Amino acid sequence: MTAYEKVLMARRKERPGIKEYIELLFDDFIELKGDQLGKEDGSILGGIAYFHSIPVTVIGHRKGKTTEENIACNFGMSSPEGYRKALRLMKQAEKFNRPIITFVDTPGAYPGVEAESNGQSIAIATAIAKMSALKTPIISIITGEGSSGGALAIAVADRVWMMENSIYTILSPEGFASILWKDAKMASRAAQMMKITAHDLKDMGLIDEILPEGKRAMTVLEERLDQELTLLMKIKPRTLVQKRYEKYRYIEGDYRPYKE
């Protein structure tokens, strides 16, 4: 498939969403709501659950399958309240030594006037900064669209994985084409240039692993989560944070090996 064909695949409403991943991978999920400042954002679903008898915190973008469901969760585009809720749950996870697993699937943070007035950029920046220093394991899976700061706000992790037909990008190909050529119809060309597919990002070292889709997708994901959580939970919190820091400094081209 071309890069843009993968974009269209990533956007298909038939793809598994956060609710399907929770139902198939976790036990006894309890949803937690609110940002502690008075508002709930349905585009972020989060709570606590068990994974193979291990207490974990699960957070992810929520999209709907129907127009009504999409309107209720704002088509997976989160407002500041959503990111503040996600960060609240992450801090709680750190307090109780629970690993964090995030599922990323968003066309981007909500760009509306109200969201900007309520501190959208600050909420995203704070989430990114705080995630980088959380003293608990974090695994993030890009399951569909992973666009802009809206995706990165819950994707700063020790392990970043992508489903093979997902995308991870600074903005949509249509937005890129509109900026560069003033023509959104050139999105296919933009997608090819942007290097946004799982294989492109793996080759550049921006993600850690590509997960297969299809019949064995959930089985493979469950196996990999079990393996990596077992490994990450053995690492001392201080070392875990330092290794996460190194991971992103390496991406920036300024790698400094850390020795405990």
Secondary structure, DSSP 8 states (H G I E B T S, - for coil): --HHHHHHHHH-TTS--HHHHHHHH-EEEEE----SSS---TTEEEEEEEETTEEEEEEEE---SSHHHHHHTGGG---HHHHHHHHHHHHHHHHTT--EEEEEEES-S---HHHHHTTHHHHHHHHHHHHHT-SS-EEEEEEEEEEHHHHHTT---SEEEEETT-EEESS-HHHHHHHHTS-GGGHHHHHHHHT-BHHHHHHTTSSSEEE--STTHHHHHHHHHHHHHHHHTTS-HHHHHHHHHHHHHHHTT-------
